[in-house]
Amino acid sequence: MPVPNSTLTLADIRQTNFPARSLGVLGDPISHSLSPAMHNAAITTGSAQHPELKGLNYYRIHIKPDELAEALNVLKAKGFMGLNLTVPHKIAALKLVSSLSPQAQAAESVNTLTITLQGWAGDTTDGQGFIEAYQEKSGQKIADKEVVILGAGGAARAVAAACLNAQCKNLFIANRDTKKAEALVAALKDSRAHCGELISVGPKAVIINCTTLGLKADDDSPLAEKFLKVGQFVFDTTYGSSQSKLLQIAQAHGVAHCDGRPMLRWQGALAFKLWTGITPPAAPMRQAIGEK
């Protein structure tokens, strides 16, 4: 049986027998993911009150884009009960699941899979995970806020849909690939959503980095320093061993900010409840991911 906090590949899962009711996260890259540590900590602590969690394990699995379809079939055959998906699988998985939740349909993004008799059911907890984390860290609601989202991938889609549903004032998508930004705005079908060249950012805006810039220590900031002002809130959905350039700049300018750990915890807790029906304990999850 593989060690839960190790990193497996497609070749590994083909030849491995897993415990019944296993869980895992699929991505490329994936070695940075704290999800296994977080979920396994929740399982260990939660088992005292919920014996049905005993024997459950959560694995980290490195799956390349062209391996996703096979990986989902293999993991289904191996008896996995649930999966998380991260970059770059959240959009590709839309065509590989047997059903989609209303939230996943609205976001056109999937980050949580649950096994059913029909196959993998797709859902997303990214959007609500962001909303809960933002309210927790800022002490404010997203309603009536100006929102600027950096990026137009799977996480951006889910967060954008959730912000609109939570009644943000307006929403701007800034992305290097303008066609992707335009496609996201069109998919959102909301007059409050816009995209284009970022000219200015309001003094009380919520700025959300949904790009992958920040995963590595030497990544550049996805936002120019000139746009940051005291009164804004910068939420970087990435996290790494060191603070991202974006958050370093925000801190230097006295701008309220947080990294992606609170969102990771919240989206993970929501996914955990979808799989097991149990709300996991927050404290061991916080400790496992080094959340401040």
SVG drawing of the C-alpha trace seen along z (x, -y; Angstrom):
<svg xmlns="http://www.w3.org/2000/svg" viewBox="-28 -54 41 58">
<polyline fill="none" stroke="black" stroke-width="0.4" points="0.0,0.0 1.5,-3.4 2.3,-6.0 -0.5,-8.6 1.8,-11.7 4.0,-10.3 3.5,-11.4 2.1,-8.7 2.0,-8.6 -0.3,-7.0 2.1,-4.0 2.0,-3.7 -1.8,-3.6 -2.1,-1.1 -0.2,1.5 -1.3,0.6 -4.1,2.0 -5.6,-0.7 -7.7,-0.5 -11.4,-0.7 -12.9,-4.2 -9.6,-6.0 -9.4,-9.7 -6.8,-11.7 -5.8,-14.9 -4.8,-15.0 -2.7,-17.7 0.3,-18.8 2.3,-20.0 1.2,-18.4 4.3,-18.0 3.5,-21.3 0.0,-20.3 -0.8,-20.3 -4.2,-18.6 -2.9,-15.1 -1.5,-16.4 -4.6,-18.5 -7.2,-15.7 -5.2,-13.0 -4.9,-15.1 -8.7,-15.7 -9.2,-11.9 -6.9,-11.0 -8.5,-13.6 -12.1,-13.1 -11.9,-9.3 -12.3,-9.6 -15.8,-10.9 -16.6,-9.3 -15.2,-5.7 -16.4,-5.3 -13.5,-7.5 -10.9,-4.9 -9.0,-3.3 -9.7,-6.3 -6.5,-7.6 -6.0,-10.6 -3.2,-10.4 -1.3,-12.9 -1.2,-11.8 0.8,-13.4 -1.4,-13.2 -0.4,-14.9 -3.2,-16.5 -3.2,-13.6 -3.4,-11.0 -6.5,-12.4 -9.2,-10.3 -7.3,-7.0 -6.5,-8.0 -10.2,-8.6 -11.0,-5.2 -8.2,-3.5 -9.1,-5.2 -12.8,-4.3 -11.8,-0.6 -9.5,-0.8 -12.4,-1.8 -11.7,-5.5 -14.7,-7.3 -13.6,-10.8 -11.1,-13.0 -9.9,-16.6 -8.6,-18.2 -6.2,-21.0 -4.3,-22.7 -4.7,-21.9 -7.6,-19.5 -10.6,-21.6 -11.9,-22.4 -10.9,-19.2 -12.8,-17.1 -16.1,-18.7 -16.2,-16.3 -15.2,-13.3 -17.8,-13.1 -21.2,-11.5 -23.0,-14.5 -22.4,-18.1 -23.7,-20.0 -25.4,-23.3 -22.4,-25.1 -20.0,-23.3 -22.3,-24.0 -22.4,-27.7 -18.6,-27.9 -17.8,-25.6 -15.1,-24.1 -14.8,-21.0 -12.5,-20.5 -14.3,-17.7 -15.4,-14.3 -17.6,-11.8 -18.1,-8.3 -21.7,-7.2 -23.3,-4.2 -23.2,-6.1 -19.5,-7.2 -17.8,-10.3 -20.1,-13.2 -18.5,-16.6 -18.8,-19.5 -16.8,-22.6 -16.1,-23.8 -13.6,-26.5 -16.1,-29.3 -17.8,-28.8 -14.4,-28.0 -13.1,-31.4 -16.3,-33.2 -15.9,-31.5 -12.2,-32.2 -12.5,-35.8 -15.2,-36.5 -13.2,-34.8 -9.9,-36.7 -11.3,-40.1 -14.3,-40.2 -16.4,-41.5 -18.7,-40.1 -18.2,-40.2 -21.6,-41.9 -21.3,-45.3 -17.5,-45.0 -15.5,-45.7 -13.8,-42.5 -10.7,-42.1 -9.8,-38.5 -6.3,-37.8 -6.5,-34.7 -9.2,-33.0 -8.7,-29.3 -10.7,-26.8 -10.3,-28.4 -11.0,-31.9 -14.2,-30.6 -15.4,-29.1 -14.5,-32.2 -16.0,-34.6 -19.3,-32.7 -19.4,-32.6 -18.6,-36.4 -21.5,-37.2 -23.8,-34.9 -22.7,-36.6 -23.8,-40.0 -20.5,-41.7 -20.9,-45.2 -18.9,-44.4 -16.2,-42.0 -13.2,-42.5 -11.3,-39.6 -7.6,-40.5 -5.8,-37.8 -2.8,-37.8 -4.8,-35.7 -7.6,-38.1 -9.6,-35.5 -9.8,-33.3 -10.9,-36.3 -13.6,-37.2 -14.7,-33.5 -15.1,-33.6 -17.1,-36.8 -19.4,-35.4 -19.9,-32.2 -20.8,-34.1 -23.7,-35.8 -23.8,-38.7 -23.7,-42.4 -21.5,-43.1 -18.7,-41.0 -16.1,-42.7 -12.6,-42.1 -9.9,-43.9 -6.7,-45.9 -6.5,-46.7 -6.3,-50.5 -7.1,-51.1 -8.2,-49.4 -10.5,-50.9 -9.3,-51.9 -11.6,-49.2 -11.4,-46.5 -10.9,-42.8 -8.1,-41.6 -7.9,-37.8 -5.0,-36.0 -6.2,-32.9 -3.2,-32.5 -0.4,-30.0 2.1,-32.8 3.0,-32.4 3.5,-28.7 7.2,-29.1 9.4,-31.4 10.9,-33.1 7.5,-33.8 6.8,-37.4 3.8,-39.2 0.7,-38.9 -0.2,-42.5 1.8,-45.7 2.7,-47.4 1.1,-50.7 -2.4,-49.2 -2.1,-48.4 -3.6,-50.8 -4.4,-50.7 -8.1,-49.8 -8.0,-47.0 -7.8,-43.3 -5.4,-41.0 -6.3,-37.3 -3.7,-35.1 -5.2,-31.7 -1.7,-30.2 0.5,-29.1 4.1,-28.0 7.0,-27.6 7.6,-31.4 5.4,-34.4 4.5,-35.2 5.8,-38.4 2.3,-39.7 1.8,-39.4 5.2,-40.8 4.3,-43.9 0.9,-44.1 2.5,-43.8 5.1,-46.5 2.2,-48.9 0.1,-48.1 -2.6,-46.3 -4.6,-43.6 -3.9,-40.2 -3.8,-36.4 -2.5,-33.5 -4.4,-30.5 -4.3,-28.3 -7.6,-29.5 -9.3,-28.8 -7.6,-25.4 -8.9,-24.5 -12.5,-25.7 -12.8,-24.1 -11.3,-20.9 -13.7,-20.9 -16.7,-21.3 -15.3,-18.5 -14.8,-16.3 -18.4,-16.7 -19.6,-15.8 -17.6,-12.6 -18.4,-11.5 -21.3,-13.6 -19.1,-14.7 -17.8,-18.3 -14.1,-17.8 -12.4,-19.5 -10.8,-22.8 -7.9,-22.9 -5.9,-19.9 -6.4,-21.1 -5.0,-24.6 -2.0,-23.1 -1.3,-20.6 -1.1,-23.3 0.7,-25.9 -2.1,-28.4 -1.5,-31.5"/>
</svg>
